[in-house]
Amino acid sequence: MKKMFCKLTEELQLTQNEIDVLLFLHNAAPLNTASDIARYRAMSKSMILKSVDALYRKGYLSYETDY
């Protein structure tokens, strides 16, 4: 599967983990927490948070506080 996204990672300057997070958030709504991603994508929460932060800095994500 990683070979599938190799060209995309180069074109968009995204890591495979960042692409995985974006795909999960798009396909698994309303699941949108680090715990949700960790549970279903077998990624560590620290890697998810690092990817989310990078995606935020690149303008792919925005933050919203849940109340």
N, C-alpha and C positions, 0 to 999 in steps of 0.2 A: 504494500500500500504506500509506503514511503516513496518509492520510485515514481508513483503516480503524481505526487505533488512536488517532485524535484524542480521542475521548470517553474511552477507557481511560486515556490519559495524564493527562487532567484529573482523572478520578475517583480514580486511584491516586497522583497526584502523581509520576509517573515521566516521564522523558524518553524519546524514541523510541529512543535508543541503549541505555538501560537495559532497555527492553522487548525490543530485539533480542538483547541478551546473555541475558536470561532465557529467551527462546524457543529460542535456540541451545543453551543448557545443558540445557533440557528435552528437546529433539528430537534432539540429536546425541550423547547419552551413548554411549560413555565419553569423547568428545572434550570436554575441559574446561579447556584452558589458553588463555592469551591468544594464543599462537601459533596454536592451532587456530581460534579465533574470527576472528583476523585473516585467516587463509588462506581461510576459507569465507564470511565476511561482508563482506570488503573494508572493514574498519575498521582504524584505526591502533591499535597496541598501547597508546599513551598514552590514547586515547579509551576503550579497553576497560578499562584499569586505573582510570581515573576513574569509569567507570560501575560497575565491580565495587565500588569503594570506597563509592560512594553507595548501592548496593544493600545492602551490608553495614551501613552506618550506619542504613538504613531498616528493617533486619531481614529482608530478602528473601534474603540469602545468609549463609553462615558460611564461615569459612576452615578448611582442613584441610591440614596439611603432608604432602607426599608424601615417602617415604623411599626 
